[in-house]
Amino acid sequence: MAKNFVSNSEESTRMFKSTFLESLSKVHFTVPLYIFIPAIAFFSWKAFAAGHCSGLFFFEYYAIGLIVWSLTEYVLHRFIFHFVPKSSWGLRLHFIFHGVHHDYPKDRLRLVMPPSVSIPLAILFYWVFSLFFSKPALYSFFPGFITGYLIYDMLHYAMHHHNFKSSLMKKIKQHHMLHHYQDQTKGFGVSSSVWDLIFVSGFPKKKSASKTSQNQSEPIA
C-alpha cells in the first residue's frame, strides 16, 4: 500500500486564499463546548418544562440520542468523509472536509468541527429528527445526540494530543491511530469501535507471540 503524505507539524497549513474563509476553517478545541453545552441545557429544560416528561422518559430518549450519534459518527466518517470523488473540484472539497486532517493529523486548530460546519449540521439534524419525534421525545433525544457529538470532538482532540493512562482509552486511541497511520480504509469509529465490529471494518487482531511460536513448532503431517 502506498504511503500517503503525513505531517508531524502541529501548525495549521493554509487552505484558502481568502483570510475570511481560512478563519472559518480553524477553531480552538474548547469552542464546541461553549456552543453546545448551553444547547444541551436548553433542550433538556424544554423536555421537562414544555414537554412535561418524566425523568425516566428523558433518560431513555437521551440514551437513544447517544447511540444514534455513535452510528451517525461512523456513517459520516466512513461514507462521507472518506468518499473520494474523481473530479478535481470534488477532490478539493474532500481535502477541505477530511483530507487535510489525514495529511496534518496534529494540526491543533483542525481537530474539532468549526462552528461554520457544526452549527448548520446541528440545525439540519434537528430538522430531520423533528420529522420522526414528538416534541417531548425530540427535546429528550436531541441533548443526547449533541452530547455524543461533544464526546466525539473532545476525544478526537485528546487522541492526537494526550497520553492516556487508562487501558480502555489506550485501546480507543490505538484504534484511531491505526486508522491514520496504518490503513485509513478501516477503523472508522472514533469515540467507539463497536460499529467497526458490527460492520466488520475494524483491524484484525494480531496473534500473540506465544501462540505464533507454538503454531510454528507444530510438526506438519
Backbone as a chain_set.jsonl record, in Angstrom:
{"seq": "MAKNFVSNSEESTRMFKSTFLESLSKVHFTVPLYIFIPAIAFFSWKAFAAGHCSGLFFFEYYAIGLIVWSLTEYVLHRFIFHFVPKSSWGLRLHFIFHGVHHDYPKDRLRLVMPPSVSIPLAILFYWVFSLFFSKPALYSFFPGFITGYLIYDMLHYAMHHHNFKSSLMKKIKQHHMLHHYQDQTKGFGVSSSVWDLIFVSGFPKKKSASKTSQNQSEPIA", "coords": {"N": [[0.844, -1.196, 0.0], [0.599, 2.193, -0.895], [2.326, 4.851, 0.689], [0.813, 7.634, 2.209], [1.132, 11.227, 2.272], [2.06, 12.499, 5.377], [2.121, 14.857, 7.844], [3.999, 15.815, 10.72], [3.758, 18.158, 11.98], [2.372, 20.579, 14.237], [1.324, 22.879, 13.463], [-0.975, 24.913, 11.512], [-1.777, 24.325, 8.187], [-2.241, 26.443, 5.373], [-5.369, 26.713, 3.755], [-7.096, 28.244, 2.232], [-7.125, 31.048, 0.029], [-8.536, 33.282, 0.715], [-8.702, 35.238, 3.588], [-10.875, 35.365, 5.298], [-12.369, 32.974, 4.771], [-10.384, 31.174, 5.497], [-10.2, 31.656, 8.243], [-12.645, 30.627, 9.067], [-12.216, 27.943, 8.902], [-10.755, 27.113, 11.028], [-10.49, 26.364, 14.529], [-10.415, 26.656, 18.075], [-10.128, 23.891, 20.307], [-11.902, 23.987, 22.466], [-14.105, 25.49, 21.796], [-16.527, 24.205, 20.711], [-17.663, 23.296, 23.134], [-18.537, 25.636, 24.433], [-20.543, 26.402, 22.739], [-22.345, 24.208, 22.458], [-22.907, 23.017, 24.968], [-24.63, 24.884, 26.342], [-26.783, 24.538, 24.545], [-27.497, 21.867, 24.987], [-28.352, 22.085, 27.653], [-30.52, 23.821, 27.278], [-32.368, 22.362, 25.629], [-32.792, 20.176, 27.285], [-34.027, 21.407, 29.431], [-36.341, 22.26, 28.08], [-37.504, 19.791, 27.604], [-38.503, 19.013, 30.076], [-39.914, 21.298, 30.974], [-41.584, 22.228, 28.844], [-42.272, 19.879, 27.563], [-43.095, 18.281, 29.627], [-42.12, 15.794, 30.501], [-41.251, 12.701, 32.155], [-38.527, 11.825, 34.382], [-37.495, 9.291, 33.748], [-38.464, 8.882, 31.15], [-37.093, 10.962, 29.838], [-34.35, 10.195, 30.16], [-34.307, 7.76, 28.828], [-34.749, 8.469, 26.123], [-32.628, 10.214, 25.86], [-30.463, 8.466, 26.075], [-30.924, 6.972, 23.766], [-30.396, 8.955, 21.914], [-27.616, 9.271, 22.278], [-26.71, 6.791, 21.315], [-27.611, 6.885, 18.664], [-26.1, 9.046, 17.742], [-23.558, 7.852, 17.86], [-23.697, 5.891, 15.843], [-24.2, 7.61, 13.696], [-21.821, 9.092, 13.633], [-20.04, 7.088, 12.796], [-21.109, 6.431, 10.238], [-20.948, 8.912, 8.875], [-18.166, 9.317, 8.929], [-17.161, 7.062, 7.584], [-18.589, 6.871, 5.052], [-19.032, 9.452, 4.064], [-16.92, 11.327, 4.789], [-14.76, 9.813, 3.883], [-15.3, 9.358, 1.283], [-14.025, 9.488, -1.86], [-14.051, 11.528, -4.496], [-13.794, 11.736, -8.149], [-13.524, 14.001, -9.686], [-11.766, 17.153, -10.087], [-12.64, 19.364, -8.576], [-14.179, 18.013, -6.74], [-12.259, 16.498, -5.41], [-10.858, 18.557, -4.223], [-12.811, 19.505, -2.479], [-13.072, 17.255, -0.856], [-10.544, 17.228, 0.338], [-10.696, 19.589, 1.862], [-12.74, 18.977, 3.694], [-11.92, 16.559, 4.954], [-9.535, 15.368, 4.075], [-7.381, 17.046, 4.669], [-7.07, 16.65, 7.366], [-6.033, 14.072, 7.53], [-3.618, 14.451, 6.26], [-2.421, 16.319, 7.901], [-2.473, 15.432, 10.784], [-1.95, 16.344, 13.372], [-2.592, 18.957, 13.559], [-3.576, 21.493, 15.528], [-5.728, 23.226, 15.333], [-7.567, 22.163, 13.665], [-8.97, 19.911, 14.538], [-11.394, 19.587, 15.739], [-14.828, 20.082, 14.808], [-15.385, 23.114, 13.093], [-17.477, 25.944, 14.042], [-18.705, 26.932, 11.745], [-19.361, 24.711, 10.335], [-20.415, 22.815, 12.173], [-22.673, 24.032, 13.405], [-24.625, 24.568, 11.264], [-24.949, 21.821, 10.54], [-26.003, 20.762, 12.917], [-28.467, 22.088, 13.027], [-29.635, 21.062, 10.711], [-29.771, 18.288, 11.368], [-31.481, 18.451, 13.58], [-33.841, 19.317, 12.351], [-34.378, 17.093, 10.681], [-34.746, 15.066, 12.632], [-36.987, 16.101, 13.862], [-39.008, 15.393, 12.203], [-39.603, 12.838, 12.859], [-39.894, 12.506, 15.6], [-42.012, 13.237, 18.411], [-42.56, 16.346, 20.222], [-41.857, 16.158, 23.11], [-40.23, 13.822, 23.083], [-38.309, 14.556, 21.175], [-37.073, 16.746, 22.422], [-35.813, 15.424, 24.448], [-34.268, 13.5, 23.208], [-32.508, 14.945, 21.482], [-30.591, 16.406, 23.11], [-29.023, 14.219, 24.003], [-27.981, 13.31, 21.598], [-26.405, 15.528, 20.844], [-24.655, 15.559, 23.003], [-23.263, 13.193, 22.508], [-21.95, 13.991, 20.185], [-20.242, 16.003, 21.238], [-18.637, 14.458, 22.943], [-17.347, 12.917, 21.034], [-15.911, 14.954, 19.608], [-14.214, 16.027, 21.645], [-12.82, 13.751, 22.484], [-11.57, 13.085, 20.106], [-9.774, 15.192, 19.742], [-8.183, 14.791, 22.018], [-7.077, 12.273, 21.491], [-5.14, 12.821, 19.63], [-3.438, 14.485, 20.99], [-2.947, 13.79, 23.624], [-1.639, 11.735, 26.198], [-2.904, 8.843, 27.263], [-3.692, 7.226, 30.379], [-5.452, 5.256, 31.133], [-6.283, 1.9, 30.357], [-8.43, 1.277, 28.706], [-8.853, 3.692, 27.306], [-6.439, 3.845, 26.022], [-6.686, 1.739, 24.204], [-8.791, 2.679, 22.628], [-7.594, 4.951, 21.554], [-5.445, 3.745, 20.168], [-6.86, 2.361, 18.211], [-7.805, 4.462, 16.619], [-5.397, 5.631, 15.852], [-4.302, 3.603, 14.283], [-6.032, 3.763, 12.148], [-5.189, 6.178, 11.08], [-2.397, 5.88, 10.601], [-1.866, 3.337, 9.64], [-3.943, 2.001, 8.053], [-6.283, 3.634, 6.367], [-8.652, 2.749, 5.349], [-9.978, 1.281, 7.132], [-11.332, 1.019, 10.502], [-13.277, 3.135, 11.314], [-14.767, 4.088, 13.413], [-14.527, 6.523, 15.904], [-14.947, 7.568, 18.576], [-15.793, 5.186, 19.514], [-15.286, 1.714, 18.893], [-17.25, -0.046, 18.327], [-19.104, -0.086, 16.165], [-17.429, -0.682, 14.091], [-16.838, -3.303, 14.676], [-19.367, -4.453, 14.363], [-19.943, -3.948, 11.651], [-17.804, -5.105, 10.459], [-15.376, -3.684, 9.855], [-13.096, -3.214, 11.17], [-9.736, -3.557, 12.544], [-7.74, -6.452, 12.034], [-7.097, -8.745, 14.696], [-3.915, -9.168, 16.171], [-2.002, -12.126, 16.321], [-0.901, -13.617, 19.32], [2.544, -13.686, 20.456], [3.39, -16.041, 21.691], [1.474, -17.891, 20.872], [1.869, -17.869, 18.15], [4.502, -18.839, 17.912], [4.083, -21.36, 18.932], [2.412, -22.498, 17.017], [4.167, -22.512, 14.881], [6.01, -24.352, 15.704], [4.716, -26.733, 15.624], [4.601, -29.964, 14.211], [4.377, -30.802, 10.727], [2.026, -32.817, 9.244]], "CA": [[0.0, 0.0, 0.0], [1.414, 3.4, -0.999], [2.292, 5.724, 1.845], [0.321, 8.97, 1.958], [1.846, 12.277, 2.972], [1.588, 12.772, 6.736], [2.981, 15.824, 8.518], [4.007, 15.758, 12.178], [3.683, 19.527, 12.472], [1.154, 20.967, 14.933], [0.879, 24.138, 12.87], [-2.048, 24.792, 10.533], [-1.457, 24.681, 6.813], [-3.256, 27.329, 4.802], [-6.218, 26.036, 2.782], [-7.82, 29.207, 1.402], [-6.503, 32.346, -0.215], [-9.339, 34.245, 1.463], [-8.455, 35.24, 5.035], [-12.154, 35.094, 5.965], [-12.638, 31.532, 4.674], [-9.357, 30.493, 6.277], [-10.563, 31.77, 9.657], [-13.799, 29.758, 9.318], [-11.782, 26.542, 8.887], [-9.952, 26.844, 12.223], [-11.206, 26.594, 15.787], [-9.829, 26.082, 19.29], [-10.915, 22.684, 20.616], [-12.905, 24.229, 23.516], [-15.231, 26.277, 21.281], [-17.794, 23.452, 20.698], [-18.23, 23.216, 24.483], [-19.238, 26.894, 24.713], [-21.722, 26.486, 21.874], [-23.324, 23.124, 22.549], [-23.36, 22.732, 26.338], [-25.884, 25.63, 26.548], [-27.854, 23.927, 23.741], [-27.914, 20.666, 25.726], [-29.108, 22.554, 28.817], [-31.787, 24.405, 26.814], [-33.302, 21.324, 25.188], [-33.134, 19.382, 28.471], [-35.034, 22.211, 30.151], [-37.578, 22.207, 27.296], [-38.099, 18.46, 27.757], [-39.259, 18.973, 31.336], [-40.795, 22.461, 31.133], [-42.589, 22.263, 27.78], [-42.694, 18.522, 27.232], [-43.647, 17.658, 30.842], [-41.779, 14.38, 30.508], [-40.696, 12.182, 33.4], [-37.085, 11.608, 34.345], [-37.226, 8.04, 33.057], [-38.711, 9.144, 29.727], [-35.994, 11.79, 29.349], [-33.087, 9.463, 30.088], [-34.424, 6.728, 27.797], [-34.528, 9.093, 24.819], [-31.269, 10.756, 25.899], [-29.58, 7.331, 25.764], [-31.115, 6.671, 22.345], [-29.665, 10.003, 21.201], [-26.19, 8.926, 22.328], [-26.478, 5.647, 20.423], [-27.81, 7.329, 17.279], [-24.917, 9.813, 17.354], [-22.45, 6.928, 17.66], [-23.861, 5.331, 14.498], [-24.052, 8.727, 12.756], [-20.381, 9.35, 13.562], [-19.447, 6.029, 11.972], [-21.589, 6.551, 8.854], [-20.357, 10.127, 8.298], [-16.732, 9.135, 8.748], [-16.871, 6.027, 6.579], [-19.196, 7.026, 3.736], [-19.0, 10.841, 3.603], [-15.575, 11.894, 4.889], [-13.8, 9.008, 3.141], [-15.69, 9.221, -0.121], [-13.052, 10.228, -2.673], [-14.567, 11.711, -5.861], [-12.787, 11.73, -9.216], [-13.369, 15.338, -10.267], [-10.78, 17.994, -9.403], [-13.318, 20.158, -7.552], [-14.596, 17.073, -5.704], [-11.065, 16.177, -4.631], [-10.582, 19.75, -3.413], [-13.811, 19.502, -1.405], [-12.7, 16.16, 0.039], [-9.379, 17.673, 1.114], [-11.142, 20.596, 2.826], [-13.563, 18.371, 4.741], [-11.289, 15.5, 5.747], [-8.197, 15.029, 3.61], [-6.396, 17.858, 5.38], [-6.846, 16.046, 8.688], [-5.145, 12.915, 7.366], [-2.29, 14.958, 5.898], [-1.896, 17.073, 9.047], [-3.286, 14.911, 11.893], [-1.665, 17.007, 14.645], [-2.998, 20.359, 13.448], [-4.385, 21.754, 16.723], [-6.892, 24.061, 15.035], [-8.487, 21.474, 12.756], [-9.272, 18.597, 15.108], [-12.821, 19.559, 16.05], [-15.582, 20.762, 13.752], [-15.582, 24.554, 13.319], [-18.903, 26.312, 14.093], [-19.218, 27.146, 10.391], [-19.858, 23.409, 9.874], [-21.175, 22.108, 13.204], [-23.978, 24.659, 13.668], [-25.567, 24.185, 10.202], [-25.24, 20.394, 10.634], [-26.89, 20.557, 14.066], [-29.794, 22.558, 12.62], [-30.138, 20.082, 9.745], [-30.139, 17.069, 12.085], [-32.663, 18.753, 14.399], [-34.991, 19.328, 11.453], [-34.645, 15.703, 10.283], [-35.294, 14.332, 13.777], [-38.32, 16.646, 14.179], [-39.972, 14.713, 11.33], [-39.849, 11.49, 13.38], [-40.157, 12.513, 17.042], [-42.882, 14.248, 19.007], [-41.756, 17.353, 20.917], [-41.187, 15.675, 24.333], [-39.18, 12.869, 22.724], [-37.264, 15.3, 20.476], [-36.35, 17.551, 23.408], [-35.021, 14.498, 25.269], [-33.341, 12.807, 22.307], [-31.502, 15.814, 20.871], [-29.446, 16.632, 24.009], [-28.177, 13.028, 23.983], [-27.288, 13.316, 20.304], [-25.367, 16.568, 20.898], [-23.653, 15.093, 23.965], [-22.433, 12.233, 21.776], [-21.074, 14.763, 19.302], [-19.202, 16.648, 22.046], [-17.714, 13.399, 23.371], [-16.549, 12.622, 19.84], [-14.987, 16.053, 19.328], [-13.206, 16.144, 22.699], [-11.981, 12.551, 22.418], [-10.758, 13.153, 18.896], [-8.644, 16.083, 20.022], [-7.318, 14.155, 23.023], [-6.351, 11.15, 20.879], [-3.994, 13.335, 18.888], [-2.585, 15.363, 21.796], [-2.916, 13.415, 25.04], [-1.191, 10.372, 26.509], [-3.86, 8.276, 28.208], [-3.242, 6.248, 31.366], [-6.443, 4.184, 31.161], [-6.1, 0.86, 29.332], [-9.541, 1.402, 27.761], [-8.607, 4.838, 26.436], [-5.289, 3.493, 25.176], [-7.202, 0.899, 23.123], [-9.572, 3.55, 21.743], [-6.625, 5.781, 20.832], [-4.722, 2.889, 19.235], [-7.774, 2.083, 17.102], [-7.827, 5.635, 15.742], [-4.058, 5.82, 15.285], [-4.165, 2.625, 13.202], [-6.771, 4.335, 11.017], [-4.386, 7.249, 10.496], [-1.025, 5.567, 10.228], [-1.723, 2.002, 9.063], [-4.887, 1.73, 6.97], [-7.44, 4.521, 6.526], [-9.866, 2.105, 4.843], [-10.534, 0.536, 8.261], [-11.339, 1.733, 11.773], [-13.96, 4.419, 11.142], [-15.285, 4.548, 14.691], [-13.549, 7.346, 16.607], [-15.21, 7.501, 20.016], [-16.073, 3.791, 19.843], [-15.008, 0.776, 17.794], [-18.36, -1.007, 18.307], [-19.696, -0.217, 14.826], [-16.446, -1.38, 13.252], [-17.033, -4.733, 14.944], [-20.659, -4.861, 13.796], [-19.896, -3.889, 10.188], [-16.565, -5.784, 10.05], [-14.472, -2.722, 9.216], [-12.016, -2.963, 12.11], [-8.423, -4.118, 12.246], [-7.617, -7.838, 12.529], [-6.305, -8.888, 15.912], [-2.634, -9.832, 15.972], [-1.809, -13.322, 17.126], [0.121, -13.447, 20.355], [3.841, -14.267, 20.09], [3.473, -17.419, 22.183], [0.622, -18.74, 20.047], [2.5, -17.964, 16.838], [5.653, -19.728, 18.008], [3.557, -22.701, 19.151], [1.93, -22.994, 15.733], [5.324, -22.744, 14.023], [6.753, -25.515, 16.184], [3.931, -27.96, 15.427], [5.046, -30.723, 13.019], [3.435, -30.898, 9.604], [1.729, -34.234, 8.982]], "C": [[0.884, 1.254, 0.0], [1.231, 4.27, 0.23], [1.765, 7.1, 1.436], [1.172, 9.972, 2.724], [1.23, 12.497, 4.349], [2.588, 13.701, 7.403], [2.891, 15.643, 10.026], [3.915, 17.144, 12.806], [2.342, 19.787, 13.164], [0.612, 22.293, 14.405], [-0.197, 23.88, 11.814], [-1.569, 25.207, 9.149], [-2.58, 25.552, 6.25], [-4.038, 26.585, 3.722], [-6.867, 27.004, 1.801], [-6.995, 30.471, 1.19], [-7.22, 33.433, 0.585], [-9.064, 34.122, 2.96], [-9.721, 34.907, 5.805], [-12.474, 33.603, 5.946], [-11.638, 30.731, 5.495], [-9.707, 30.516, 7.762], [-11.733, 30.867, 10.019], [-13.408, 28.294, 9.412], [-11.007, 26.147, 10.137], [-10.756, 27.143, 13.485], [-10.426, 25.969, 16.941], [-10.726, 24.945, 19.763], [-11.983, 22.905, 21.679], [-14.169, 24.914, 22.995], [-16.535, 25.477, 21.204], [-18.451, 23.335, 22.065], [-19.053, 24.454, 24.801], [-20.52, 27.023, 23.905], [-22.78, 25.461, 22.251], [-23.716, 22.708, 23.962], [-24.601, 23.569, 26.678], [-27.055, 25.055, 25.756], [-28.386, 22.676, 24.425], [-28.778, 21.053, 26.915], [-30.472, 23.086, 28.397], [-32.789, 23.325, 26.432], [-33.698, 20.402, 26.347], [-34.186, 20.098, 29.288], [-36.374, 22.167, 29.424], [-38.285, 20.864, 27.476], [-38.975, 18.403, 28.997], [-40.282, 20.107, 31.431], [-41.92, 22.465, 30.107], [-43.139, 20.88, 27.469], [-43.324, 17.781, 28.387], [-43.347, 16.163, 30.908], [-41.22, 13.978, 31.87], [-39.191, 12.01, 33.259], [-36.717, 10.362, 33.567], [-37.385, 8.206, 31.558], [-37.549, 9.922, 29.129], [-34.723, 10.968, 29.15], [-33.129, 8.321, 29.075], [-34.119, 7.318, 26.424], [-33.154, 9.742, 24.726], [-30.264, 9.661, 25.525], [-29.701, 6.935, 24.296], [-30.36, 7.681, 21.487], [-28.171, 9.732, 21.166], [-25.853, 7.813, 21.343], [-26.591, 6.064, 18.963], [-26.632, 8.192, 16.829], [-23.759, 8.871, 17.035], [-22.508, 6.303, 16.268], [-23.677, 6.413, 13.437], [-22.588, 9.065, 12.543], [-19.694, 8.354, 12.635], [-19.825, 6.201, 10.504], [-20.982, 7.772, 8.176], [-18.883, 9.916, 7.97], [-16.444, 8.16, 7.604], [-17.355, 6.399, 5.181], [-19.191, 8.457, 3.197], [-17.573, 11.367, 3.611], [-14.549, 11.123, 4.066], [-14.275, 8.663, 1.732], [-14.758, 10.104, -0.949], [-13.578, 10.345, -4.102], [-13.44, 11.773, -6.88], [-12.542, 13.118, -9.8], [-12.384, 16.173, -9.454], [-11.44, 18.825, -8.303], [-13.806, 19.267, -6.409], [-13.434, 16.686, -4.805], [-10.695, 17.338, -3.723], [-11.536, 19.805, -2.219], [-13.493, 18.428, -0.376], [-11.515, 16.553, 0.919], [-9.795, 18.662, 2.197], [-11.866, 19.941, 3.992], [-12.818, 17.34, 5.584], [-9.863, 15.164, 5.337], [-7.109, 15.784, 4.35], [-6.081, 17.268, 6.747], [-5.922, 14.838, 8.593], [-3.732, 13.344, 6.98], [-1.615, 15.668, 7.073], [-2.665, 16.667, 10.31], [-3.051, 15.585, 13.242], [-1.991, 18.498, 14.617], [-3.991, 20.685, 14.565], [-5.676, 22.525, 16.433], [-7.866, 23.411, 14.063], [-8.774, 20.054, 13.238], [-10.711, 18.475, 15.592], [-13.54, 20.338, 14.953], [-15.693, 22.256, 14.065], [-17.079, 24.874, 13.346], [-19.525, 26.528, 12.726], [-19.777, 25.863, 9.784], [-20.804, 22.795, 10.897], [-22.55, 22.712, 13.454], [-24.974, 24.364, 12.545], [-25.926, 22.697, 10.237], [-26.203, 20.101, 11.776], [-28.321, 20.972, 13.728], [-30.432, 21.564, 11.651], [-30.599, 18.811, 10.446], [-31.387, 17.299, 12.938], [-33.92, 18.722, 13.533], [-35.372, 17.907, 11.039], [-35.295, 14.935, 11.427], [-36.695, 14.815, 14.133], [-39.401, 16.004, 13.321], [-40.393, 13.362, 11.906], [-40.244, 11.465, 14.853], [-41.193, 13.564, 17.414], [-42.009, 15.194, 19.828], [-41.115, 16.824, 22.212], [-40.033, 14.725, 24.04], [-38.006, 13.584, 22.05], [-36.416, 16.095, 21.459], [-35.493, 16.682, 24.332], [-33.923, 13.828, 24.444], [-32.187, 13.707, 21.867], [-30.347, 16.162, 21.818], [-28.489, 15.435, 24.075], [-27.357, 12.965, 22.713], [-26.146, 14.32, 20.325], [-24.273, 16.183, 21.889], [-22.702, 14.105, 23.303], [-21.464, 12.941, 20.853], [-19.94, 15.417, 20.085], [-18.172, 15.634, 22.541], [-16.775, 13.047, 22.222], [-15.496, 13.701, 19.598], [-13.858, 16.123, 20.357], [-12.259, 14.94, 22.699], [-11.046, 12.6, 21.212], [-9.548, 14.053, 19.112], [-7.652, 15.402, 20.967], [-6.492, 13.022, 22.42], [-5.098, 11.606, 20.153], [-3.021, 14.13, 19.76], [-2.506, 14.982, 23.267], [-2.444, 11.972, 25.181], [-2.085, 9.812, 27.615], [-3.191, 7.286, 29.159], [-4.156, 5.029, 31.401], [-6.206, 3.189, 30.035], [-7.201, 0.935, 28.275], [-9.28, 2.533, 26.78], [-7.405, 4.594, 25.525], [-5.739, 2.66, 23.979], [-7.985, 1.731, 22.112], [-8.638, 4.417, 20.904], [-5.874, 4.951, 19.786], [-5.559, 2.592, 18.0], [-7.766, 3.242, 16.108], [-6.463, 5.879, 15.099], [-3.783, 4.82, 14.152], [-4.885, 3.116, 11.948], [-5.927, 5.393, 10.309], [-3.089, 6.748, 9.877], [-0.827, 4.176, 9.625], [-2.635, 1.797, 7.866], [-6.14, 2.577, 7.173], [-8.71, 3.977, 5.88], [-10.515, 1.233, 5.919], [-10.561, 1.451, 9.488], [-12.0, 3.097, 11.71], [-14.608, 4.939, 12.426], [-14.206, 5.322, 15.428], [-13.754, 7.241, 18.113], [-15.537, 6.083, 20.473], [-15.765, 2.92, 18.634], [-16.139, -0.24, 17.625], [-18.903, -1.209, 16.894], [-18.728, -0.851, 13.843], [-16.539, -2.882, 13.458], [-18.299, -5.237, 14.263], [-20.59, -4.947, 12.274], [-18.588, -4.442, 9.608], [-15.643, -4.83, 9.271], [-13.319, -2.352, 10.147], [-10.717, -3.595, 11.664], [-8.33, -5.543, 12.795], [-6.72, -7.889, 13.756], [-5.02, -9.633, 15.597], [-2.541, -11.056, 16.867], [-0.713, -13.072, 18.151], [1.396, -14.176, 19.95], [3.941, -15.727, 20.492], [2.666, -18.365, 21.317], [1.241, -18.942, 18.672], [3.657, -18.944, 16.86], [5.221, -21.176, 18.219], [3.102, -23.316, 17.844], [3.079, -23.318, 14.787], [6.081, -24.007, 14.408], [6.02, -26.83, 15.977], [4.393, -28.674, 14.155], [3.957, -30.777, 11.969], [3.248, -32.366, 9.269], [2.001, -34.569, 7.537]], "O": [[1.811, 1.361, 0.804], [0.124, 4.41, 0.749], [2.211, 7.668, 0.439], [1.844, 9.624, 3.694], [0.017, 12.663, 4.471], [3.769, 13.371, 7.516], [1.817, 15.348, 10.552], [3.987, 17.282, 14.027], [1.306, 19.279, 12.735], [-0.433, 22.767, 14.851], [-0.314, 22.773, 11.289], [-1.027, 26.297, 8.963], [-3.741, 25.394, 6.627], [-3.451, 25.91, 2.876], [-7.158, 26.633, 0.664], [-6.257, 30.9, 2.077], [-6.598, 34.378, 1.069], [-9.178, 33.038, 3.532], [-9.665, 34.247, 6.843], [-12.811, 33.027, 6.981], [-11.996, 29.73, 6.115], [-9.532, 29.518, 8.461], [-11.815, 30.388, 11.15], [-14.168, 27.481, 9.938], [-10.64, 24.983, 10.298], [-11.589, 28.048, 13.51], [-9.849, 24.891, 16.802], [-11.948, 25.024, 19.636], [-12.897, 22.087, 21.794], [-15.193, 24.92, 23.677], [-17.577, 26.005, 21.592], [-19.678, 23.279, 22.151], [-20.14, 24.349, 25.37], [-21.47, 27.677, 24.335], [-23.963, 25.787, 22.354], [-24.769, 22.096, 24.141], [-25.548, 23.029, 27.249], [-28.192, 25.076, 26.229], [-29.595, 22.446, 24.442], [-29.811, 20.433, 27.166], [-31.471, 22.839, 29.073], [-33.94, 23.368, 26.866], [-34.822, 19.901, 26.38], [-35.128, 19.479, 29.782], [-37.423, 22.051, 30.059], [-39.514, 20.803, 27.499], [-40.058, 17.817, 28.976], [-41.395, 19.897, 31.915], [-43.08, 22.682, 30.457], [-44.319, 20.724, 27.153], [-44.007, 16.777, 28.188], [-44.192, 15.365, 31.312], [-40.769, 14.827, 32.639], [-38.65, 12.045, 32.154], [-35.745, 10.362, 32.812], [-36.555, 7.735, 30.781], [-37.07, 9.593, 28.044], [-34.094, 11.036, 28.095], [-32.093, 7.953, 28.52], [-33.34, 6.756, 25.655], [-32.575, 9.817, 23.643], [-29.333, 9.9, 24.755], [-28.705, 6.601, 23.655], [-29.761, 7.326, 20.472], [-27.526, 9.941, 20.139], [-24.85, 7.875, 20.632], [-25.783, 5.66, 18.127], [-26.201, 8.098, 15.68], [-23.055, 9.07, 16.045], [-21.485, 6.196, 15.591], [-23.067, 6.166, 12.397], [-22.156, 9.298, 11.414], [-18.873, 8.729, 11.798], [-18.965, 6.127, 9.626], [-20.546, 7.687, 7.028], [-18.41, 10.279, 6.893], [-15.584, 8.415, 6.761], [-16.604, 6.257, 4.216], [-19.331, 8.655, 1.99], [-17.062, 11.804, 2.579], [-13.572, 11.706, 3.597], [-13.717, 7.784, 1.076], [-14.71, 11.32, -0.758], [-13.556, 9.365, -4.846], [-12.268, 11.854, -6.514], [-11.471, 13.381, -10.348], [-12.191, 15.924, -8.264], [-10.874, 18.979, -7.221], [-13.848, 19.695, -5.256], [-13.593, 16.558, -3.591], [-10.267, 17.133, -2.587], [-11.13, 20.109, -1.098], [-13.624, 18.652, 0.827], [-11.492, 16.243, 2.11], [-9.306, 18.588, 3.324], [-11.64, 20.301, 5.147], [-13.045, 17.247, 6.79], [-9.067, 14.722, 6.166], [-6.042, 15.237, 4.629], [-4.954, 17.374, 7.23], [-5.11, 14.61, 9.49], [-2.76, 12.676, 7.332], [-0.393, 15.623, 7.22], [-3.427, 17.469, 10.85], [-3.855, 15.425, 14.16], [-1.685, 19.216, 15.569], [-5.124, 20.204, 14.546], [-6.617, 22.469, 17.224], [-8.866, 24.017, 13.676], [-8.817, 19.115, 12.443], [-11.192, 17.367, 15.83], [-12.933, 21.153, 14.256], [-16.056, 22.626, 15.181], [-17.871, 24.154, 12.738], [-20.728, 26.335, 12.552], [-20.566, 25.908, 8.84], [-21.875, 22.307, 10.538], [-23.506, 21.974, 13.693], [-26.091, 23.94, 12.842], [-27.078, 22.338, 9.992], [-27.115, 19.287, 11.629], [-29.274, 20.288, 14.1], [-31.62, 21.26, 11.756], [-31.684, 18.305, 10.162], [-32.256, 16.429, 13.008], [-34.943, 18.167, 13.934], [-36.551, 17.553, 11.044], [-36.283, 14.231, 11.22], [-37.506, 14.043, 14.644], [-40.581, 16.061, 13.667], [-41.411, 12.801, 11.501], [-40.864, 10.504, 15.309], [-41.248, 14.64, 16.818], [-40.849, 14.886, 20.101], [-39.915, 17.026, 22.4], [-38.979, 14.809, 24.672], [-36.847, 13.264, 22.315], [-35.19, 16.12, 21.351], [-34.541, 17.178, 24.934], [-32.806, 13.619, 24.917], [-31.029, 13.29, 21.877], [-29.204, 16.209, 21.364], [-27.277, 15.619, 24.192], [-26.179, 12.609, 22.741], [-25.041, 14.012, 19.879], [-23.096, 16.448, 21.647], [-21.489, 14.165, 23.506], [-20.3, 12.554, 20.743], [-18.792, 15.39, 19.642], [-16.974, 15.918, 22.556], [-15.568, 12.898, 22.412], [-14.32, 13.391, 19.406], [-12.69, 16.262, 19.994], [-11.052, 15.088, 22.889], [-9.882, 12.207, 21.294], [-8.433, 13.716, 18.714], [-6.442, 15.433, 20.744], [-5.336, 12.83, 22.796], [-4.114, 10.87, 20.068], [-1.905, 14.423, 19.33], [-2.039, 15.78, 24.081], [-2.805, 11.105, 24.385], [-2.023, 10.258, 28.76], [-2.242, 6.596, 28.786], [-3.708, 3.912, 31.662], [-5.959, 3.58, 28.894], [-6.951, 0.691, 27.095], [-9.457, 2.371, 25.573], [-7.363, 5.08, 24.395], [-5.24, 2.845, 22.869], [-7.871, 1.529, 20.903], [-8.852, 4.6, 19.705], [-5.688, 5.397, 18.654], [-5.045, 2.571, 16.881], [-7.724, 3.026, 14.897], [-6.382, 6.286, 13.939], [-3.11, 5.155, 13.177], [-4.413, 2.914, 10.829], [-5.947, 5.491, 9.082], [-2.726, 7.14, 8.767], [0.264, 3.863, 9.148], [-2.165, 1.457, 6.78], [-6.961, 2.281, 8.04], [-9.735, 4.659, 5.86], [-11.488, 0.529, 5.648], [-9.917, 2.5, 9.519], [-11.368, 4.108, 12.016], [-14.958, 6.116, 12.508], [-13.084, 4.835, 15.567], [-12.837, 6.866, 18.843], [-15.558, 5.803, 21.672], [-15.96, 3.335, 17.491], [-16.0, -1.195, 16.861], [-19.137, -2.339, 16.464], [-19.146, -1.484, 12.874], [-16.34, -3.652, 12.518], [-18.306, -6.311, 13.662], [-21.107, -5.889, 11.673], [-18.301, -4.272, 8.423], [-15.195, -5.146, 8.169], [-12.652, -1.335, 9.96], [-10.607, -4.104, 10.549], [-8.795, -5.809, 13.903], [-5.72, -7.176, 13.847], [-5.028, -10.61, 14.849], [-2.951, -11.024, 18.027], [0.277, -12.396, 17.871], [1.353, -15.153, 19.202], [4.49, -16.552, 19.761], [3.087, -19.49, 21.047], [1.16, -20.026, 18.093], [3.797, -19.776, 15.963], [5.884, -22.105, 17.758], [3.358, -24.489, 17.574], [3.001, -24.257, 13.996], [6.709, -24.652, 13.568], [6.598, -27.906, 16.127], [4.558, -28.029, 13.119], [2.767, -30.795, 12.284], [4.224, -33.078, 9.033], [1.812, -35.713, 7.122]]}, "num_chains": 1, "name": "protein.A"}
